[in-house]
Amino acid sequence: MKSTIFNYLSTSNSTLSLENVVMNFAAAAIIGIVIFLCYKITHSRAVYSAKFNVSLLMMTVITTLVMSVIGNNIALSLGMVGALSIVRFRTAIKDVRDTAYIFWCIAVGICCGVSEYFLVGVGSLLIFAVLLLLGAVHSDEVYLVSVKAGRKAEKEIVMLMSNAFKGKAGMKVNNSSGDSCELIYQITSSMLKKAKGVDIKEALYNIETVSMVNIICQSEELSR
């Protein structure tokens, strides 16, 4: 009984021919290039990482190799799970979309490893179209407006920011000393666009004792 179970677990139920192996890796390479191009198109220069993009292509082919080795062998699959469970990845993900690309590569590698060309073709085409459509979606850029002035101008600065942005500008910092103060507000790019005809920097500098105005972009892409 034990020998029967051992033979069942250690014997592969199917063997891949040379033609199937070549087809699997060719399909993985082609879809990997599609993923490579999709990642390059949907990521801007500030976030785009050429090394990570190349690793996506390699991940697709490597996953296909792993699936080709495992096949229907249960013992190999359990051993592979045990081997991979000790691997720890410490690389920080720069963009949350990168996680989707990693899963896409793994899914493509699995499908190509079991010769599911139609499924991987249709699925990748759909994912490619969705990522291209949603790749142009960016979060609203956030700006910090830092104003340094005399303490007597504090109320006037607060009034100006409230009127310019209709009370939507959020005050984040209010530092003051004996004769000076520093106010920091958080606004968005859409708020700047709506404040038409108002040059916020010039308006602040027109206030007496204002010595410095800094506008700092906190967009997700630049913050990395």
C-alpha positions in Angstrom: 0.0 0.0 0.0 2.8 2.4 0.9 4.7 1.6 -2.2 1.7 2.2 -4.3 1.0 5.6 -2.9 4.7 6.5 -3.2 4.8 5.4 -6.9 1.6 7.5 -7.5 3.1 10.6 -5.9 6.5 10.3 -7.5 5.5 9.5 -11.0 4.4 12.1 -13.4 1.1 11.4 -15.2 2.1 13.2 -18.3 5.2 14.1 -20.2 5.8 17.1 -22.4 7.2 16.7 -25.9 9.8 19.0 -27.2 7.2 20.7 -29.4 5.0 21.4 -26.4 7.9 22.8 -24.4 8.9 25.1 -27.2 5.3 26.3 -27.7 4.9 26.9 -24.0 8.0 29.1 -23.7 7.2 30.9 -27.0 3.7 31.8 -25.8 5.1 32.9 -22.4 7.7 35.1 -24.1 5.2 36.7 -26.4 2.7 37.5 -23.6 5.7 38.6 -21.5 6.6 41.1 -24.1 3.0 42.3 -24.1 3.1 42.8 -20.4 6.5 44.6 -20.8 5.0 47.1 -23.3 1.8 47.5 -21.2 3.8 48.3 -18.1 6.0 50.8 -20.0 3.0 52.6 -21.5 0.9 52.9 -18.3 3.7 54.1 -16.0 5.2 57.6 -16.2 8.9 58.4 -16.0 8.8 59.2 -12.3 7.5 55.8 -11.4 8.7 53.6 -14.3 11.4 51.1 -13.4 13.2 49.4 -16.3 14.7 46.8 -14.1 11.3 45.9 -12.6 9.8 45.7 -16.1 12.5 43.3 -17.3 11.9 41.2 -14.1 8.2 40.9 -15.1 9.2 39.3 -18.4 11.6 37.0 -16.7 8.9 36.1 -14.0 6.5 35.0 -16.8 9.1 32.6 -18.4 10.3 31.3 -15.0 6.8 30.5 -13.9 6.2 28.6 -17.1 9.4 26.6 -16.4 8.2 25.8 -12.9 4.8 24.6 -14.2 6.5 22.5 -16.9 8.6 20.8 -14.3 5.7 20.2 -11.9 3.1 19.0 -14.5 0.7 16.6 -12.7 3.3 15.4 -10.2 1.8 16.0 -6.8 5.1 15.3 -4.9 6.9 17.9 -7.0 4.1 20.5 -6.5 4.2 20.0 -2.7 8.0 20.2 -2.7 7.9 23.4 -4.7 5.4 25.0 -2.3 7.7 24.1 0.6 10.7 25.5 -1.2 9.0 28.8 -2.1 7.5 29.2 1.4 11.0 30.0 2.7 11.6 32.8 0.2 11.2 36.3 1.6 10.9 39.3 -0.7 12.0 42.6 0.9 11.7 44.9 -2.2 9.2 47.7 -1.7 6.5 48.1 -4.3 6.7 51.6 -5.7 3.2 51.6 -7.3 0.2 49.6 -6.1 -0.5 48.7 -9.7 2.8 46.7 -9.7 1.1 44.0 -7.6 -1.5 43.5 -10.4 1.3 43.1 -12.9 3.1 40.5 -10.8 -0.1 38.4 -10.5 -0.6 38.8 -14.2 2.8 37.4 -14.9 2.3 34.4 -12.6 -1.1 33.7 -14.1 0.4 33.8 -17.6 3.2 31.5 -16.6 0.8 29.0 -15.1 -1.4 29.0 -18.2 1.5 28.7 -20.6 3.0 25.9 -18.5 -0.2 23.8 -18.9 -0.6 24.8 -22.6 -3.8 26.9 -22.1 -3.0 29.2 -25.0 -6.5 30.3 -25.8 -7.3 31.2 -22.1 -4.1 33.1 -21.6 -4.5 34.9 -25.0 -8.1 36.1 -24.3 -7.4 36.9 -20.6 -4.2 38.9 -21.4 -5.9 40.8 -24.2 -8.7 41.8 -21.8 -6.3 42.8 -19.0 -4.1 44.7 -21.5 -7.1 46.7 -22.6 -8.3 47.4 -19.0 -4.9 48.5 -17.9 -4.5 50.8 -20.9 -7.8 52.4 -20.2 -7.2 52.8 -16.4 -3.5 53.6 -16.7 -4.4 57.2 -17.6 -6.2 57.5 -14.3 -4.1 59.4 -11.7 -4.9 60.6 -8.3 -5.4 64.3 -7.7 -2.0 65.9 -6.9 -1.7 67.3 -3.4 0.2 70.5 -2.7 1.5 72.0 0.5 1.4 75.8 0.7 3.9 77.1 3.3 3.7 80.8 4.3 6.1 82.6 6.6 5.2 86.0 7.8 5.0 88.3 10.8 2.6 87.2 13.5 0.3 90.2 12.9 -0.5 89.0 9.4 -1.8 85.6 10.6 -5.4 86.5 10.5 -5.1 88.1 7.1 -3.4 85.0 5.6 -6.1 82.7 7.1 -8.8 84.9 5.6 -7.1 85.0 2.2 -6.8 81.2 2.0 -10.3 80.7 3.2 -11.8 83.0 0.5 -9.5 81.8 -2.3 -10.4 78.2 -1.8 -13.9 78.6 -0.3 -12.9 77.2 3.0 -11.7 73.9 1.6 -8.0 74.5 2.2 -7.0 72.5 5.2 -4.5 74.0 7.7 -2.0 71.4 8.7 0.6 73.4 10.6 0.4 76.7 12.6 3.7 77.5 14.1 4.3 80.9 15.8 7.0 82.6 17.8 7.1 86.0 19.4 7.0 88.0 16.2 6.7 85.5 13.3 4.5 82.6 12.2 4.4 79.8 9.7 1.2 78.4 8.3 1.0 75.3 6.1 -2.1 74.5 4.1 -2.9 71.4 2.1 -4.7 71.9 -1.3 -5.2 69.8 -4.4 -4.5 70.6 -8.1 -8.3 70.7 -8.8 -8.7 73.4 -6.1 -5.9 75.4 -7.8 -7.7 75.1 -11.1 -11.0 76.3 -9.6 -9.3 79.4 -8.1 -9.3 81.0 -11.5 -7.9 84.5 -11.8 -6.2 84.2 -8.4 -2.5 83.9 -8.2 -2.2 82.6 -4.7 1.6 83.4 -4.4 1.2 87.0 -5.5 -1.9 87.4 -3.3 0.1 86.2 -0.3 3.1 88.3 -1.1 0.8 91.4 -1.2 0.1 90.8 2.5 2.5 92.9 4.6 5.3 91.0 6.4 4.9 87.9 4.3 8.6 86.9 3.7 8.3 83.4 2.1 5.8 81.3 0.2 6.6 77.7 -0.8 4.3 75.5 -2.8 5.4 71.8 -2.6 3.9 69.1 -4.7 3.1 65.8 -2.9 1.9 63.8 -5.9 2.2 60.0 -5.4 4.6 59.6 -8.3 7.1 62.3 -7.0 6.8 61.3 -3.4 8.6 58.0 -4.2 
